[in-house]
Amino acid sequence: MSLELQINGNKIFAPLLGKELIMTPEEHVRQKYICRLVNHYEYTLEQMAQEVKLTGSKRGTGRASADIVIWRSKEDKLKKLNPIIVVECKADYITIKSEDYYQGQNYARFANAPFFVTTNEKETKVFKVNLAVTPKTLSDEILDIPNAKEANSNDKIQKLLEQTKAFERDEFSKLLFQCHNVIRNNDKLSPEAAFDEISKILFMKIRYERNPDEDNIFTLKQFEKQESNYEKNIRPVNVKRNGPKDDIPYMDYWFELTKDEFEEDELFDVNDKIRIKQGSFKEIVKKLQKYNLSTTSDDVKGIAFEQFLGGTFRGELGQFFTPRTVVDFIVEVLDPHEDEVMCDPCCGSGGFLIKAFEYVREKIENDIKLEKDKVNKTFDEIKTADQDEEKLNDISNEIIHKLGFETQIRKREEQEKAKEAGKYISRLEKLSSACIFGTDANPRMARTAKMNMIMHGDGHGGVHHRDGLLNINGIFENRFDVILTNPPFGARVEKSLLITKADQLTDEKRIAKYKQMYGEETYAKAMLQVDNNVDKPLLNTLHIGKNGMSGLTEVLFIERCIRLLKPGGRTGIVLPEGVLNTQNLAKVREYFESTAKIILITSIPQDVFMKSGATVKSSLVFLKKFTNEEAKQWKDYTAQATKTVKAKYKDELEEIKTKLALRGKDALDATTKKELRQQKKKIEAQIQEEIKAIVKEKFDYDIPIATVEKAGISSTGGVIDNELTHIQTEYTPYRIKNELWKELKPKFEYKWSSKTGKVERIKNDTETQLIEW
């Protein structure tokens, strides 16, 4: 017989206590989970207890209590043996970190329970308690708790404890490949087209499962139930109202709703359709139904999706994937901070942007974790009478809860309302919505990058299908602190490639939004790069292209990156080594040296990119755009050197000029004139060389250069030693000591009341913001 929630007005029945309680949000979650423990996991009420506290005789336990405790059996509970599972509940509809469950953690550790469960209305997470160390700590997040039968089998328990998120990632990734094979076999689509279809189904599933009900999973049974209702009640009405265009199967109807929901994200083309058979669609829905994509953690979804991407696009689109070891190295060397604005103008599948987002997100999460630890420590030290303990717990939980907002991202509409009203925006929301930008000229890759970023936890709003050399939505010159990119190698931009009217943004709604975000004057000025150059060569927008120095894409993107950077901004670029040493690009290198400092060059083995289909040996080149002071210094040194050197050769050149000007009977013969012109050309070249030598001597700085033999990936894609990690470890203290760039880290402090639970965020000692949603 199943156990059901019993609600009577503002009260809810607690079967473990045998009485009704006031139905607080937390109590509702607890009683709902108790029903799940009985109905799904088959535990009996006799082997469970609720609201259990450690006795005060246990020193050092802090505030240790558990919302629900489960023993292996009724007998173990009566004998007061160690429980097997401890559960702590929250009521809030937000993602919760394990540190937010402080009291339950304490109980689980001191009661020697191997499983600790955290649950709220949105998600449930299970952690392994590390019983082998002292003090006991939470270890890995694992997949599930044992059911009642498994709870009495040590082998089954051990197996569950070993099923970590890494295991789940692999399982999810394998499942995506199985879905891919269903389409390849049944519908005969190319790997890329099959990937597109799976992406559609994944986002249909995400849309459905955003409902906070944890049982609301996009299953085949649920789909067929809704399909039956659609065919009976909705399709006939739609056809009668709108004609044949709405005479579509339910899977197409559901995809149209999904397209509408994700319209702002530009994930799908307005004319996109489901291009697989309904049988294939249903088989994939069935395979995916074991996962709720709303509650599956971002790192599981994200890494599995990334593995799937890499396997699917290997070959034809392999150039759009930068190996993970290279991505990690470039991000860690550049060390982006919170509030810094980052961009990848050739973002491919989004690898650099995702890593940069996760890298800064981790810094924010660590900062908030430290603040939560301070709160818990403070409340542990407060001496209070027993009757006040519950009130103190409520206040500490409220403070912890509000601090947790800083690492959460609301829906776009909620964020925009808060911004318009001048209300609180979380630190992670700012990172996601205002600090990550990217473009890719390949439409499939631009869409894929957005999807990839959503799977990893957001940050996709600044990514666009666009030629990376053209401005769009905040991707403007002199705007970025950090740029990370792997531009296309070997291709050329020809003079015949023109900017067209199609490159101009005409969507008035988006234009109005961008003007509001960046200011009307700033936006209009930035878009002149496109508007003033319609029907003109794209090359004309860059110094190198306009002056005929080079049309190579990798060279053009170096200039583009430098132009996009703020003065003092930094970039890491993957480049073919020819850019650094071939004679025909000497003038290009000289131009770059006049605009940016080289702060590191790391040569990597050819093997790294072989799996992606690239055969050119590459280097990772790090540049820092001149600060305003450095730019002035370079200009002044150049002017001084030019004046000095030209004065040195003035008389000699004047003499040649005079001789060449002779006319009539004094005129020189053709051979002599030719020799003088060659001599003049040689002197002018010498002048330029001497000017460069003087400027370089005065503007002298060290350039760290490293070569690695192994970069974590073999020529076949296998995992090998990674010497890049050692380079990064040595480089970071070096660049800090030598102040290679100015770090502008924001400073955050939190002021909270132990009496009211009010929390304020103070940024850089000046900006105070009340934290509330």
HELIX and SHEET records of a PDB file:
HELIX    1   1 PRO A   25  ASN A   39  1                                  15    
HELIX    2   2 LEU A   45  GLN A   47  5                                   3    
HELIX    3   3 LYS A   74  LEU A   78  1                                   5    
HELIX    4   4 SER A   98  ASP A  100  5                                   3    
HELIX    5   5 TYR A  102  PHE A  110  1                                   9    
HELIX    6   6 GLU A  150  ASN A  152  5                                   3    
HELIX    7   7 ASN A  154  GLU A  162  1                                   9    
HELIX    8   8 LYS A  165  ASP A  187  1                                  23    
HELIX    9   9 PRO A  191  GLU A  209  1                                  19    
HELIX   10  10 LEU A  220  ASN A  229  1                                  10    
HELIX   11  11 TYR A  230  ILE A  234  3                                   5    
HELIX   12  12 ARG A  235  ASN A  242  1                                   8    
HELIX   13  13 PRO A  244  ASP A  246  5                                   3    
HELIX   14  14 TYR A  250  GLU A  261  1                                  12    
HELIX   15  15 GLU A  263  ASP A  265  5                                   3    
HELIX   16  16 GLN A  278  LEU A  288  1                                  11    
HELIX   17  17 ASP A  298  THR A  312  1                                  15    
HELIX   18  18 GLY A  318  PHE A  320  5                                   3    
HELIX   19  19 ARG A  324  LEU A  334  1                                  11    
HELIX   20  20 GLY A  351  GLU A  381  1                                  31    
HELIX   21  21 ASP A  386  GLY A  404  1                                  19    
HELIX   22  22 PHE A  405  THR A  407  5                                   3    
HELIX   23  23 ARG A  412  GLU A  420  1                                   9    
HELIX   24  24 ARG A  427  ALA A  434  1                                   8    
HELIX   25  25 PRO A  443  HIS A  456  1                                  14    
HELIX   26  26 LYS A  501  ASP A  503  5                                   3    
HELIX   27  27 GLU A  508  TYR A  518  1                                  11    
HELIX   28  28 GLU A  520  ASP A  531  1                                  12    
HELIX   29  29 LEU A  538  THR A  541  5                                   4    
HELIX   30  30 HIS A  543  LYS A  546  1                                   4    
HELIX   31  31 THR A  553  LEU A  564  1                                  12    
HELIX   32  32 GLY A  578  ASN A  581  1                                   4    
HELIX   33  33 GLN A  583  LEU A  585  5                                   3    
HELIX   34  34 ALA A  586  GLU A  593  1                                   8    
HELIX   35  35 GLN A  606  SER A  612  5                                   7    
HELIX   36  36 ASN A  628  LEU A  660  1                                  33    
HELIX   37  37 GLY A  664  ASP A  666  5                                   3    
HELIX   38  38 ALA A  670  LYS A  698  1                                  29    
HELIX   39  39 LEU A  724  LYS A  737  1                                  14    
SHEET    1   A 3 ILE A   7  ASN A   8  0                                        
SHEET    2   A 3 LYS A  11  ALA A  14 -1                                        
SHEET    3   A 3 LYS A  19  ILE A  22 -1                                        
SHEET    1   B 6 MET A  48  LYS A  53  0                                        
SHEET    2   B 6 SER A  65  ILE A  70 -1                                        
SHEET    3   B 6 ILE A  85  CYS A  89 -1                                        
SHEET    4   B 6 PHE A 115  THR A 119  1                                        
SHEET    5   B 6 THR A 124  ASN A 130 -1                                        
SHEET    6   B 6 THR A 137  ILE A 142 -1                                        
SHEET    1   C 8 VAL A 463  HIS A 465  0                                        
SHEET    2   C 8 ILE A 436  ASP A 440  1                                        
SHEET    3   C 8 MET A 342  ASP A 344  1                                        
SHEET    4   C 8 PHE A 480  THR A 485  1                                        
SHEET    5   C 8 LEU A 565  PRO A 576  1                                        
SHEET    6   C 8 SER A 618  LYS A 625 -1                                        
SHEET    7   C 8 ALA A 596  SER A 603 -1                                        
SHEET    8   C 8 ILE A 705  THR A 707  1                                        
SHEET    1   D 2 ALA A 711  ILE A 713  0                                        
SHEET    2   D 2 VAL A 719  ASN A 722 -1                                        
SHEET    1   E 3 PHE A 748  TRP A 752  0                                        
SHEET    2   E 3 VAL A 759  LYS A 763 -1                                        
SHEET    3   E 3 GLU A 767  LEU A 770 -1                                        
END                                                                             
